[in-house]
Protein backbone atom coordinates (compact mmCIF):
# COMPACT_ATOMS: atom_id res chain seq x y z
CA UNK A 1 0.00 0.00 0.00
CA UNK A 2 1.32 3.47 -0.83
CA UNK A 3 1.59 6.35 1.63
CA UNK A 4 -1.26 8.12 -0.15
CA UNK A 5 -3.41 4.98 -0.09
CA UNK A 6 -2.72 4.33 3.58
CA UNK A 7 -3.37 7.99 4.41
CA UNK A 8 -6.71 7.90 2.64
CA UNK A 9 -7.69 4.53 4.17
CA UNK A 10 -6.84 5.59 7.76
CA UNK A 11 -7.89 9.22 7.26
CA UNK A 12 -4.42 10.54 8.14
CA UNK A 13 -1.89 12.83 6.55
CA UNK A 14 0.66 11.12 4.24
CA UNK A 15 3.40 12.96 6.18
CA UNK A 16 2.25 11.28 9.42
CA UNK A 17 2.60 7.84 7.88
CA UNK A 18 6.03 8.71 6.45
CA UNK A 19 7.15 9.89 9.91
CA UNK A 20 5.91 6.67 11.50
CA UNK A 21 7.83 4.62 8.94
CA UNK A 22 10.99 6.68 9.48
CA UNK A 23 10.69 6.27 13.25
CA UNK A 24 10.39 2.47 12.94
CA UNK A 25 13.45 2.24 10.69
CA UNK A 26 15.56 4.50 12.91
CA UNK A 27 15.17 2.13 15.86
CA UNK A 28 16.72 -0.90 14.20
CA UNK A 29 19.38 -2.83 16.10
CA UNK A 30 23.01 -2.12 15.32
CA UNK A 31 25.07 -4.90 13.80
CA UNK A 32 28.19 -4.05 15.82
CA UNK A 33 28.71 -3.25 19.46
CA UNK A 34 28.89 0.53 19.94
CA UNK A 35 31.01 0.23 23.08
CA UNK A 36 34.43 1.81 23.20
CA UNK A 37 34.80 0.90 26.87
CA UNK A 38 34.99 -2.87 27.54
CA UNK A 39 32.67 -3.96 30.35
CA UNK A 40 35.34 -5.82 32.32
CA UNK A 41 37.72 -2.82 32.23
CA UNK A 42 35.02 -0.48 33.53
CA UNK A 43 33.90 -2.92 36.23
CA UNK A 44 37.51 -3.29 37.38
CA UNK A 45 37.91 0.51 37.48
CA UNK A 46 34.72 0.86 39.56
CA UNK A 47 36.03 -1.74 42.03
CA UNK A 48 39.43 -0.05 42.33
CA UNK A 49 38.06 3.52 42.52
CA UNK A 50 34.45 3.31 43.82
CA UNK A 51 34.08 7.02 44.71
CA UNK A 52 35.63 8.62 41.63
CA UNK A 53 33.75 11.06 39.44
CA UNK A 54 32.91 10.29 35.82
CA UNK A 55 35.48 12.78 34.50
CA UNK A 56 38.19 10.96 36.49
CA UNK A 57 37.17 7.60 35.02
CA UNK A 58 37.03 9.16 31.54
CA UNK A 59 40.56 10.49 31.91
CA UNK A 60 41.86 7.07 33.01
CA UNK A 61 39.99 5.13 30.30
CA UNK A 62 40.66 7.68 27.52
CA UNK A 63 37.04 8.44 26.66
CA UNK A 64 34.36 11.05 27.33
CA UNK A 65 32.29 11.66 30.47
CA UNK A 66 29.20 10.91 28.43
CA UNK A 67 30.68 7.59 27.36
CA UNK A 68 31.30 6.68 30.99
CA UNK A 69 27.74 7.71 31.89
CA UNK A 70 26.21 5.50 29.19
CA UNK A 71 28.50 2.55 29.97
CA UNK A 72 27.66 2.71 33.69
CA UNK A 73 23.96 2.97 32.86
CA UNK A 74 24.27 -0.02 30.49
CA UNK A 75 25.85 -2.05 33.30
CA UNK A 76 23.26 -0.93 35.85
CA UNK A 77 25.80 0.80 38.09
CA UNK A 78 24.52 3.71 40.14
CA UNK A 79 26.64 6.82 40.67
CA UNK A 80 25.51 7.40 44.24
CA UNK A 81 28.36 8.26 46.55
CA UNK A 82 29.15 6.15 49.60
CA UNK A 83 28.68 8.66 52.42
CA UNK A 84 30.48 6.44 54.93
CA UNK A 85 33.64 6.43 52.81
CA UNK A 86 33.40 10.20 52.29
CA UNK A 87 32.99 10.86 56.01
CA UNK A 88 36.02 8.70 56.90
CA UNK A 89 38.23 10.58 54.46
CA UNK A 90 37.15 13.98 55.79
CA UNK A 91 37.68 12.96 59.41
CA UNK A 92 34.00 13.24 60.37
CA UNK A 93 32.97 10.48 62.71
CA UNK A 94 29.58 8.82 62.57
CA UNK A 95 27.37 8.83 65.65
CA UNK A 96 26.03 5.47 66.72
Backbone torsions as a table, in degrees:
resi	resn	phi	psi	omega
1	UNK	NA	138.3	179.5
2	UNK	-80.1	166.8	176.9
3	UNK	-60.6	-43.2	-179.4
4	UNK	-64.2	-41.9	178.9
5	UNK	-65.4	-43.5	178.1
6	UNK	-65.7	-39.5	179.9
7	UNK	-63.4	-41.9	179.8
8	UNK	-69.2	-41.5	-178.5
9	UNK	-63.7	-44.5	-177.3
10	UNK	-93.5	2.6	-179.9
11	UNK	57.4	49.3	178.8
12	UNK	-126.5	169.7	175.3
13	UNK	-77.4	141.7	175.9
14	UNK	-59.6	-32.4	178.4
15	UNK	-64.0	-38.7	178.4
16	UNK	-60.3	-44.4	-179.1
17	UNK	-67.8	-39.1	176.6
18	UNK	-62.6	-41.4	178.6
19	UNK	-64.3	-39.8	177.6
20	UNK	-62.4	-43.2	179.7
21	UNK	-63.8	-43.3	179.3
22	UNK	-61.7	-40.7	-179.2
23	UNK	-65.3	-39.2	178.8
24	UNK	-65.4	-43.0	-178.3
25	UNK	-72.1	-26.9	-179.2
26	UNK	-75.4	-14.8	-178.1
27	UNK	-101.4	23.0	177.8
28	UNK	-71.6	157.7	-177.4
29	UNK	-79.2	138.3	177.6
30	UNK	-70.2	150.8	178.3
31	UNK	-83.1	-26.3	-179.8
32	UNK	-117.0	158.3	177.8
33	UNK	-73.3	129.1	-179.0
34	UNK	-87.3	19.1	-171.9
35	UNK	-95.7	120.9	174.0
36	UNK	-84.4	-29.4	-175.6
37	UNK	-98.7	114.4	177.7
38	UNK	-64.8	140.4	-176.7
39	UNK	-57.5	-44.5	-176.0
40	UNK	-66.7	-34.0	178.3
41	UNK	-67.2	-43.4	179.3
42	UNK	-67.0	-43.0	178.5
43	UNK	-61.0	-40.5	178.1
44	UNK	-64.7	-40.3	178.5
45	UNK	-64.7	-39.6	178.8
46	UNK	-65.3	-38.2	178.3
47	UNK	-67.3	-41.4	-178.5
48	UNK	-73.4	-35.0	-176.3
49	UNK	-131.5	72.8	-172.9
50	UNK	-67.4	-24.7	-175.4
51	UNK	-106.7	15.4	-179.7
52	UNK	-77.7	153.4	176.3
53	UNK	-80.3	164.1	-177.8
54	UNK	-64.1	-35.5	179.8
55	UNK	-66.9	-30.0	177.3
56	UNK	-70.6	-42.0	176.4
57	UNK	-63.7	-41.8	-178.9
58	UNK	-61.6	-40.5	179.1
59	UNK	-64.1	-43.8	-179.7
60	UNK	-66.8	-38.9	-174.1
61	UNK	-95.8	4.5	175.8
62	UNK	57.5	55.0	177.3
63	UNK	-149.7	-171.6	-177.6
64	UNK	-93.3	162.7	175.6
65	UNK	-62.8	-37.8	179.4
66	UNK	-65.1	-37.7	176.6
67	UNK	-62.6	-41.1	177.0
68	UNK	-63.5	-44.7	179.9
69	UNK	-56.5	-50.1	-177.2
70	UNK	-67.3	-37.3	179.1
71	UNK	-66.8	-42.1	178.2
72	UNK	-65.5	-40.1	178.4
73	UNK	-64.2	-41.7	178.7
74	UNK	-60.5	-36.6	-179.2
75	UNK	-86.0	-5.9	179.2
76	UNK	76.2	28.0	-179.2
77	UNK	-98.3	126.4	179.7
78	UNK	-82.0	152.8	179.2
79	UNK	-102.8	22.4	178.9
80	UNK	-71.9	137.1	180.0
81	UNK	-77.5	149.4	174.7
82	UNK	-87.3	104.8	-175.3
83	UNK	-65.1	-31.7	178.6
84	UNK	-62.7	-43.6	179.6
85	UNK	-66.4	-38.8	-179.8
86	UNK	-66.2	-40.4	-179.3
87	UNK	-67.4	-37.3	179.7
88	UNK	-66.2	-38.9	-179.7
89	UNK	-68.4	-34.9	-176.9
90	UNK	-85.0	-6.6	177.9
91	UNK	88.0	6.0	178.5
92	UNK	-84.1	127.6	-179.6
93	UNK	-93.0	148.4	179.2
94	UNK	-88.1	144.1	177.4
95	UNK	-91.5	138.0	-177.4
96	UNK	-84.5	NA	NA
